[in-house]
Structure formats: C-alpha cells, structure tokens
Amino acid sequence: MTPNRRKIHLGVSIFLAALAGCGPTKPPNIGLDEAARLLAAARDAGAPTYAPMELRNAEDRLSQARVRFAKRDYEEAAILVQEAQVDSELAATRARLGKAREKVDTRRHENADLRQRSEAGDNPADAPGGEP
C-alpha cells in the first residue's frame, strides 16, 4: 500500500469511528413505566374517590416527566418521575385508609343498632337472617 492510500484508509477509519461514537444513544431508563404502573394501581385502589388531590398530583407530575423526557431533559424528568411515584403511592395508601374507615363506620353502626335492639328487648336472633 502506498503512503497516500494508507493515509486515506486511516482518515476513513478515524471518520467512521467518530461517526459511530456520535450515533444515537438510547435514552436512560428513568422509570416512566413504573410510575405509570403505580398510578394505575392507585386508581384501582380507589384514589379517584378517596385521594383525588394526590392522584391529580401524580398524574400532573407524570405528564410533566413525559414532556421533559421528550425534550431530552432526563435529569428533570427523573426527578418528576420519582415525585409521581411517591404521589401515586400516597394516593393508593389514602384510598386503602378511606376504604378501611368506611368499613369501621359500617361496623360501628351495625353494632350500635344491635346494642339498641338488645337493650329494647329484641332478640337479634329472631330477626330475619338471624341465628337460631
């Protein structure tokens, strides 16, 4: 190979190596899918009824994270994803708490009714569906 051909091959090799290094890079995994899964779990847990504000915060932060991610602002997107995850977990927890409180209230009312009937001399077992 002549010195000129060697220089050309070297130049082409360097150019191709530089071009390969500048190729598109895969965006980092910042947890967008996990945040969306936690948000869906919060909805399923009853957050629209029992924790609407927390659910709205999670939805807003996840939406903002997606916008930042699309703009390749991965650092800010990652922060927003973490906030969305925390808000989703809070919404799910508050929903479970709200459901538990409703059950407690229902049982409290049932017990009060039974107590009143018992004090009035009614035998709860005599009521339809009561035990013999």
Residue pairs with C-beta under 8 A, 6 or more apart in sequence:
1 9
27 69
27 72
27 74
28 74
28 78
30 65
30 69
30 74
30 77
30 78
30 81
31 78
31 81
31 82
31 85
32 62
32 65
32 66
32 69
32 77
32 81
34 81
34 85
35 58
35 62
35 65
35 81
35 84
35 85
35 88
36 62
38 58
38 84
38 85
38 88
38 89
38 92
39 55
39 58
39 59
39 62
39 84
39 88
41 88
41 92
42 51
42 54
42 55
42 58
42 88
42 89
42 91
42 92
42 95
43 55
45 91
45 92
45 95
45 96
46 95
46 96
46 98
46 99
47 54
47 55
47 91
47 92
47 94
47 95
48 55
49 95
49 98
50 94
50 95
50 97
50 98
50 99
51 90
51 91
51 92
51 94
51 95
51 98
54 87
54 88
54 90
54 91
54 94
55 87
55 88
55 91
57 87
57 91
58 84
58 85
58 87
58 88
58 90
58 91
59 84
61 80
61 81
61 83
61 84
61 87
62 80
62 81
62 84
64 80
65 77
65 78
65 80
65 81
65 84
66 77
68 74
68 76
68 77
68 80
69 77
114 124
117 124
117 127
118 124
123 130
124 130
125 131
125 132
